[in-house]
Amino acid sequence: MDYYCLREIEGKQAHDPLFIEKMNNKSSSSSRRVWVPGPVIVGAGPSGLAAAACLKEKGVPSLILERSNCIASLWQLKTYDRLHLHLPKQFCELPLMGFPSYFPTYPTKQQFVDYLVSYAERFDIRPRFNETVKQAEFDSTLGFWRVKSVNKAETMTEYVCRWLIVATGENAEAVVPEIEGMEEFGGTIKHTSLYKSGEEFRGQRVLVVGCGNSGMEVCLDLCNHNASPSLVVRDTVHVLPREMLGKSTFGLSMWLIKWLPLRLVDRFLLIVSWLMLGDTARFGLDRPRLGPLQLKNLSGKTPVLDVGTLSKIKSGDIKVCPGIKRLKRHTVEFADGRTENFDGIILATGYKSNVPLWLKEGDMFSDEDGFPRRPFPNGWKGESGLYAVGFTKRGILGAFMDAKRIAEDIERFWKNEAKHHSNCAFSRSLLPQSNS
């Protein structure tokens, strides 16, 4: 698609279905360039689906590009079997469609996936799967985004659009740390994205690296499959009961914040946690100096919501270990000089954004962590029609808010352009018709 074609679309015919179809057929048969009248959304996870549904409700079409072969690939392909939502379902709903009433308070992994599949079906969201975006950049000369994607056959397609929505999320790539001696270890070393069940480690000694929600839950799962897990705790961590006073800890926190300062809510949470769980420092789980909600707001670090792991630590079924110095043959040397033998290592070391790898835009996103530079709630909108959804460090609730804001913002431009096109068409109908 060349320069004059793009200018013609921008000027008069961006809302003309016949013209768009003609241009797409012409370009796809030769140069593999496709004009997209609405936004291109990169990523078909919960954030991308929410954005597409909100846009459709406003009458704005969109196109989702997804590198995997399914929606919500992180949930479907890279999570362990026993996973449940850590927050109550009312805080994990996508816009415009709630969970079925018969779902439990904390839906299972499969129930959440089923919900997302139903969500896509209800709003007729059909991503283009196996499309890996390699580069996206704004062409200031033309005033459009150029999004280059490669499919499984290594065929390159360039999608041309006025709006680009980044929905690849906070958990796009697994973080695998470099540990001295990894090649010497000899046993299984895998990231939690490849871990399914403790069944494969039955009867084995397993070291879990990372004490977030995933690391804690994997340890519990290993215990339930008669493995002997140890947990590496390198930093301070807040462990809270999943429920307090008969209510979810998260829901209670959100209610208290409406009435009390953050520091007082933190103090309340820590007092109740101490009464329910005891002093976690006695078991090697030192708490940070900042309260759980203050820490979450400043760093995005989520407190652990305990689902039974702490009792296993207290009973000695799960051992707490310091940081790793190096690995040897089936042996781990810890930072305190102690050594122990293990059959396998699970890396519960989290994920990171991959936006800096493909988005050629230097203002909205940080090159260091791939997150919007502007903090929540202002990180959803950039320049030149660029948007971000699902980068709030507030889970699906944050994506819910982003998606609605983005749809409302794009709708204004979309309606104005549709009105302009309609007025131009009406004006042309009033011109004298030639008899020739």
C-alpha positions as CSV (number, residue, x, y, z in Angstrom):
1,M,0.0,0.0,0.0
2,D,1.7,3.2,-1.1
3,Y,1.6,6.8,0.1
4,Y,-1.3,8.1,-2.0
5,C,-3.5,5.1,-1.1
6,L,-3.0,5.8,2.6
7,R,-3.7,9.5,2.2
8,E,-6.9,8.7,0.3
9,I,-8.1,6.4,3.1
10,E,-7.3,9.0,5.7
11,G,-8.9,11.8,3.9
12,K,-12.2,10.4,2.7
13,Q,-12.8,6.7,2.8
14,A,-11.7,5.3,6.2
15,H,-15.3,4.2,6.9
16,D,-16.2,2.9,3.4
17,P,-16.4,-0.9,3.7
18,L,-16.2,-1.5,-0.1
19,F,-13.1,0.6,-0.4
20,I,-11.4,-1.0,2.6
21,E,-12.1,-4.5,1.2
22,K,-10.8,-3.5,-2.2
23,M,-7.6,-2.1,-0.7
24,N,-7.0,-5.0,1.6
25,N,-7.5,-7.5,-1.3
26,K,-5.1,-5.5,-3.5
27,S,-2.4,-5.2,-0.9
28,S,-2.6,-8.7,0.7
29,S,-2.1,-10.4,-2.7
30,S,1.1,-8.6,-3.4
31,S,2.9,-6.8,-0.6
32,R,1.0,-8.4,2.4
33,R,0.0,-5.0,3.7
34,V,-3.5,-4.8,5.4
35,W,-5.4,-1.6,6.3
36,V,-7.2,-1.9,9.6
37,P,-10.0,0.7,10.0
38,G,-10.1,0.4,13.8
39,P,-7.4,-0.2,16.4
40,V,-4.9,-3.1,16.2
41,I,-4.7,-4.8,19.6
42,V,-1.5,-6.8,20.4
43,G,-2.3,-9.6,22.7
44,A,-5.4,-11.8,23.2
45,G,-5.2,-12.2,27.0
46,P,-7.9,-10.8,29.4
47,S,-6.7,-7.2,28.7
48,G,-6.9,-7.5,24.9
49,L,-10.3,-9.2,25.1
50,A,-11.6,-6.5,27.4
51,A,-10.4,-3.7,25.1
52,A,-12.0,-5.4,22.1
53,A,-15.3,-5.9,23.8
54,C,-15.5,-2.3,25.1
55,L,-14.7,-1.0,21.6
56,K,-17.3,-3.3,20.0
57,E,-19.9,-2.0,22.4
58,K,-19.0,1.5,21.2
59,G,-19.4,0.4,17.6
60,V,-15.7,0.5,16.9
61,P,-14.2,-2.6,15.1
62,S,-10.7,-3.9,16.1
63,L,-8.2,-6.5,15.2
64,I,-6.3,-8.6,17.8
65,L,-2.9,-10.1,16.9
66,E,-1.9,-13.0,19.1
67,R,1.4,-14.9,18.9
68,S,0.0,-18.1,20.5
69,N,-2.7,-20.4,19.1
70,C,-5.4,-19.5,21.6
71,I,-6.8,-16.7,23.7
72,A,-5.3,-16.3,27.3
73,S,-2.3,-18.4,26.4
74,L,-0.6,-17.6,29.8
75,W,-3.6,-19.1,31.6
76,Q,-4.1,-22.0,29.2
77,L,-0.5,-23.1,28.5
78,K,1.7,-21.7,31.2
79,T,0.0,-22.2,34.6
80,Y,0.0,-25.1,37.0
81,D,-3.1,-27.4,37.4
82,R,-4.1,-26.4,41.0
83,L,-4.2,-22.7,40.3
84,H,-7.2,-20.7,41.4
85,L,-7.9,-17.0,41.2
86,H,-6.2,-15.4,44.2
87,L,-8.9,-12.7,44.4
88,P,-12.6,-13.1,44.7
89,K,-14.4,-13.4,41.3
90,Q,-16.1,-10.0,41.6
91,F,-12.6,-8.4,41.3
92,C,-11.6,-10.4,38.3
93,E,-14.5,-9.8,35.9
94,L,-14.0,-8.3,32.5
95,P,-16.3,-5.4,31.4
96,L,-19.8,-6.0,30.2
97,M,-20.0,-9.7,31.3
98,G,-19.8,-11.1,34.8
99,F,-19.0,-14.6,35.9
100,P,-21.7,-17.3,36.0
101,S,-23.5,-17.2,39.4
102,Y,-22.6,-20.8,40.1
103,F,-18.9,-20.2,40.0
104,P,-17.2,-20.4,43.4
105,T,-15.7,-17.3,45.1
106,Y,-12.3,-18.3,43.8
107,P,-12.7,-19.9,40.4
108,T,-10.3,-22.6,39.2
109,K,-7.9,-22.1,36.3
110,Q,-10.2,-24.0,34.0
111,Q,-13.3,-22.1,35.1
112,F,-11.5,-18.8,34.4
113,V,-10.4,-20.0,30.9
114,D,-14.0,-21.2,30.2
115,Y,-15.2,-17.7,31.2
116,L,-12.7,-16.0,28.8
117,V,-13.7,-18.3,25.9
118,S,-17.4,-17.5,26.5
119,Y,-16.5,-13.8,26.7
120,A,-14.8,-13.9,23.3
121,E,-17.8,-15.8,21.8
122,R,-20.3,-13.4,23.2
123,F,-18.6,-10.4,21.7
124,D,-17.6,-12.3,18.5
125,I,-13.9,-11.6,19.1
126,R,-11.8,-13.4,16.6
127,P,-8.1,-12.8,17.1
128,R,-5.6,-13.7,14.4
129,F,-3.6,-16.4,16.1
130,N,0.1,-17.4,15.5
131,E,0.9,-13.8,14.6
132,T,4.0,-12.6,16.4
133,V,4.5,-8.8,16.3
134,K,8.1,-8.1,15.5
135,Q,7.9,-4.3,15.2
136,A,5.5,-1.5,15.6
137,E,6.3,2.1,14.8
138,F,4.4,5.3,14.1
139,D,4.9,6.7,10.6
140,S,4.8,10.5,11.3
141,T,4.7,11.2,7.5
142,L,1.6,9.3,6.9
143,G,0.0,9.6,10.4
144,F,-0.4,5.8,10.8
145,W,1.0,3.0,12.8
146,R,2.8,0.2,10.9
147,V,2.6,-3.1,12.7
148,K,4.8,-5.9,11.3
149,S,3.8,-9.4,12.2
150,V,5.2,-12.9,11.3
151,N,3.1,-16.1,11.2
152,K,4.1,-19.7,11.6
153,A,5.1,-19.9,7.9
154,E,7.4,-16.9,8.4
155,T,5.3,-14.8,6.2
156,M,5.5,-11.1,7.1
157,T,2.3,-8.9,7.2
158,E,2.2,-5.2,7.8
159,Y,-0.9,-3.9,9.4
160,V,-1.6,-0.2,9.0
161,C,-3.8,1.4,11.5
162,R,-4.5,4.7,13.2
163,W,-4.6,3.3,16.8
164,L,-2.4,0.8,18.5
165,I,-3.4,-0.9,21.8
166,V,-0.6,-2.7,23.6
167,A,-2.2,-5.6,25.6
168,T,0.8,-8.0,25.9
169,G,0.7,-7.4,29.6
170,E,3.0,-7.6,32.6
171,N,3.6,-11.3,32.2
172,A,4.7,-11.7,28.6
173,E,8.1,-13.4,29.1
174,A,9.3,-15.7,31.9
175,V,12.2,-14.4,34.0
176,V,14.9,-17.0,34.2
177,P,17.8,-15.9,36.4
178,E,21.4,-16.9,35.7
179,I,22.7,-19.0,38.6
180,E,26.3,-20.1,38.7
181,G,26.6,-23.8,38.0
182,M,23.2,-24.4,36.3
183,E,24.9,-26.5,33.6
184,E,26.5,-28.7,36.3
185,F,23.4,-29.4,38.3
186,G,22.2,-32.4,36.4
187,G,18.6,-32.4,37.7
188,T,15.4,-30.8,36.4
189,I,15.5,-27.0,36.4
190,K,12.3,-25.4,35.1
191,H,10.3,-22.1,35.4
192,T,6.8,-22.2,36.8
193,S,5.5,-21.5,33.3
194,L,6.5,-25.1,32.5
195,Y,5.3,-26.6,35.9
196,K,2.0,-28.4,35.9
197,S,1.8,-30.6,38.9
198,G,3.9,-32.0,41.8
199,E,3.2,-35.5,40.5
200,E,6.4,-35.6,38.5
201,F,8.4,-34.7,41.6
202,R,6.7,-37.3,43.9
203,G,9.3,-38.5,46.5
204,Q,11.9,-36.0,45.4
205,R,13.6,-33.1,47.1
206,V,12.8,-29.9,45.3
207,L,14.0,-26.3,45.7
208,V,11.5,-23.6,44.8
209,V,13.2,-20.2,44.1
210,G,10.9,-17.3,44.8
211,C,8.4,-16.6,47.6
212,G,5.6,-14.9,45.8
213,N,2.1,-16.3,45.4
214,S,3.3,-18.8,42.7
215,G,6.3,-20.0,44.7
216,M,4.2,-20.5,47.9
217,E,1.5,-22.3,46.0
218,V,3.9,-24.6,44.1
219,C,5.5,-25.6,47.5
220,L,2.1,-26.5,48.8
221,D,1.3,-28.5,45.6
222,L,4.6,-30.4,46.0
223,C,3.7,-31.2,49.6
224,N,0.4,-32.5,48.5
225,H,2.2,-34.9,46.1
226,N,4.5,-36.2,48.7
227,A,7.6,-34.3,47.6
228,S,10.0,-32.6,50.0
229,P,10.1,-28.9,49.0
230,S,12.4,-26.1,50.3
231,L,11.7,-22.4,49.6
232,V,14.4,-19.8,48.8
233,V,13.5,-16.5,50.4
234,R,15.9,-13.8,49.4
235,D,13.9,-10.7,50.3
236,T,11.2,-9.6,52.8
237,V,7.6,-10.6,52.1
238,H,4.2,-9.8,53.4
239,V,2.1,-12.9,54.0
240,L,-1.6,-12.2,54.7
241,P,-4.5,-14.7,55.2
242,R,-6.6,-14.9,52.1
243,E,-9.7,-14.1,54.3
244,M,-10.1,-11.9,57.4
245,L,-13.2,-11.6,59.6
246,G,-15.2,-13.8,57.2
247,K,-14.4,-11.6,54.1
248,S,-11.7,-11.7,51.5
249,T,-8.6,-9.7,52.6
250,F,-8.5,-7.9,49.3
251,G,-12.2,-6.9,49.4
252,L,-11.9,-5.8,53.0
253,S,-8.9,-3.7,52.1
254,M,-10.7,-2.0,49.3
255,W,-13.6,-1.2,51.5
256,L,-11.4,0.2,54.3
257,I,-9.5,2.4,51.9
258,K,-12.7,4.3,51.2
259,W,-12.8,5.4,54.8
260,L,-9.3,5.3,56.3
261,P,-5.8,6.5,55.3
262,L,-3.7,3.9,53.6
263,R,-1.2,3.6,56.6
264,L,-4.1,2.9,59.0
265,V,-5.5,0.2,56.7
266,D,-2.0,-1.4,56.5
267,R,-1.7,-1.3,60.3
268,F,-5.1,-3.0,60.6
269,L,-4.1,-5.7,58.1
270,L,-0.8,-6.4,59.9
271,I,-2.4,-6.6,63.3
272,V,-5.1,-9.1,62.2
273,S,-2.4,-11.1,60.2
274,W,-0.3,-11.3,63.4
275,L,-3.3,-12.6,65.4
276,M,-4.2,-15.2,62.7
277,L,-0.8,-16.2,61.4
278,G,1.6,-15.3,64.2
279,D,5.0,-13.7,63.7
280,T,6.1,-14.9,60.3
281,A,9.7,-13.7,60.9
282,R,10.1,-16.7,63.3
283,F,9.9,-18.9,60.2
284,G,12.2,-17.0,58.0
285,L,9.6,-14.7,56.4
286,D,10.6,-11.2,57.5
287,R,8.1,-8.4,56.7
288,P,9.1,-5.3,54.7
289,R,9.2,-2.0,56.6
290,L,6.4,-0.6,54.4
291,G,2.9,-1.9,54.9
292,P,1.5,-4.3,52.2
293,L,-0.7,-1.7,50.5
294,Q,1.9,1.0,50.6
295,L,4.5,-1.4,49.1
296,K,2.0,-2.5,46.4
297,N,1.4,1.1,45.4
298,L,5.1,2.1,45.3
299,S,6.7,-1.0,43.8
300,G,3.9,-3.2,42.5
301,K,5.0,-6.0,44.8
302,T,1.9,-8.1,45.7
303,P,1.5,-9.5,49.2
304,V,1.2,-13.3,49.4
305,L,-2.4,-14.4,50.2
306,D,-1.8,-17.6,52.1
307,V,-3.8,-20.7,51.1
308,G,-2.2,-23.2,53.4
309,T,1.5,-22.9,52.7
310,L,2.4,-21.2,56.0
311,S,1.1,-24.0,58.1
312,K,3.4,-26.4,56.1
313,I,6.3,-24.1,56.8
314,K,5.4,-24.0,60.5
315,S,5.2,-27.8,60.6
316,G,8.6,-28.2,58.9
317,D,7.2,-29.9,55.8
318,I,8.5,-26.9,53.8
319,K,12.0,-25.6,54.7
320,V,12.9,-21.9,54.2
321,C,16.4,-21.3,52.8
322,P,18.5,-18.2,52.1
323,G,19.7,-17.1,48.6
324,I,21.7,-19.4,46.3
325,K,25.4,-18.9,45.9
326,R,26.0,-21.5,43.2
327,L,24.9,-25.0,42.0
328,K,26.9,-28.2,41.8
329,R,26.0,-31.7,40.8
330,H,22.5,-32.2,42.4
331,T,23.8,-29.8,45.1
332,V,22.9,-26.2,46.1
333,E,25.3,-24.0,48.0
334,F,23.5,-21.3,49.8
335,A,24.6,-17.7,50.6
336,D,25.2,-18.7,54.3
337,G,27.7,-21.5,53.2
338,R,25.3,-24.4,53.9
339,T,24.9,-27.0,51.1
340,E,22.0,-29.4,50.4
341,N,21.2,-32.0,47.8
342,F,18.1,-31.6,45.6
343,D,16.6,-33.6,42.7
344,G,15.0,-30.6,41.0
345,I,14.7,-26.8,41.0
346,I,11.5,-24.8,40.2
347,L,12.1,-21.1,39.3
348,A,9.1,-19.1,40.6
349,T,10.9,-16.0,39.5
350,G,8.0,-14.3,37.7
351,Y,7.6,-12.6,34.4
352,K,8.4,-9.4,32.6
353,S,7.0,-7.2,29.8
354,N,8.4,-7.6,26.3
355,V,7.2,-4.3,24.9
356,P,10.8,-2.8,24.5
357,L,11.6,-5.7,22.1
358,W,9.1,-4.7,19.5
359,L,7.5,-1.3,20.1
360,K,9.7,1.4,18.5
361,E,8.4,4.3,20.5
362,G,10.5,6.0,23.1
363,D,8.1,8.1,25.2
364,M,5.2,6.1,26.6
365,F,7.0,2.9,27.7
366,S,10.1,2.5,29.8
367,D,13.0,0.7,28.1
368,E,14.0,-0.8,31.4
369,D,10.9,-2.6,32.5
370,G,8.5,-2.2,29.6
371,F,5.8,-0.5,31.6
372,P,4.2,2.9,31.0
373,R,6.3,5.7,32.4
374,R,3.3,7.5,33.8
375,P,2.0,5.8,37.0
376,F,-1.5,4.6,37.5
377,P,-4.1,5.8,36.7
378,N,-2.6,7.8,33.9
379,G,-0.5,5.2,32.0
380,W,-3.2,4.1,29.6
381,K,-2.8,6.8,26.9
382,G,0.3,7.9,25.0
383,E,0.8,10.0,21.9
384,S,-0.2,9.4,18.2
385,G,-3.0,7.0,19.0
386,L,-1.0,4.7,21.3
387,Y,-2.7,3.0,24.3
388,A,-1.8,0.5,27.0
389,V,-4.1,-1.9,28.8
390,G,-3.2,-4.2,31.6
391,F,0.0,-2.6,32.8
392,T,-1.4,-1.1,36.1
393,K,0.1,-3.8,38.4
394,R,-3.5,-4.1,39.7
395,G,-4.5,-7.3,37.9
396,I,-7.7,-7.6,35.9
397,L,-9.4,-4.8,37.9
398,G,-6.8,-2.4,36.4
399,A,-7.3,-3.8,32.9
400,F,-11.1,-3.3,33.3
401,M,-10.5,0.4,34.0
402,D,-8.0,0.8,31.2
403,A,-10.2,-0.9,28.6
404,K,-13.2,1.3,29.3
405,R,-11.1,4.5,29.2
406,I,-9.5,3.5,25.9
407,A,-12.8,2.6,24.2
408,E,-14.4,5.9,25.3
409,D,-11.4,7.9,24.0
410,I,-11.3,6.2,20.6
411,E,-15.0,6.3,20.2
412,R,-14.9,10.1,20.1
413,F,-12.5,10.1,17.2
414,W,-14.3,7.3,15.4
415,K,-17.7,9.1,15.5
416,N,-16.2,12.3,14.4
417,E,-14.6,10.7,11.4
418,A,-17.8,8.7,10.6
419,K,-19.7,12.0,10.7
420,H,-17.2,13.7,8.5
421,H,-17.4,10.9,5.9
422,S,-21.2,11.0,6.0
423,N,-21.2,14.8,5.4
424,C,-18.8,14.5,2.6
425,A,-20.9,11.8,0.9
426,F,-24.0,14.0,1.3
427,S,-22.3,17.0,-0.1
428,R,-21.1,15.0,-3.2
429,S,-24.7,13.9,-3.8
430,L,-25.8,17.5,-4.1
431,L,-23.3,18.3,-6.9
432,P,-24.6,18.5,-10.5
433,Q,-24.3,15.2,-12.3
434,S,-22.6,15.1,-15.7
435,N,-24.6,13.7,-18.6
436,S,-21.5,12.5,-20.4
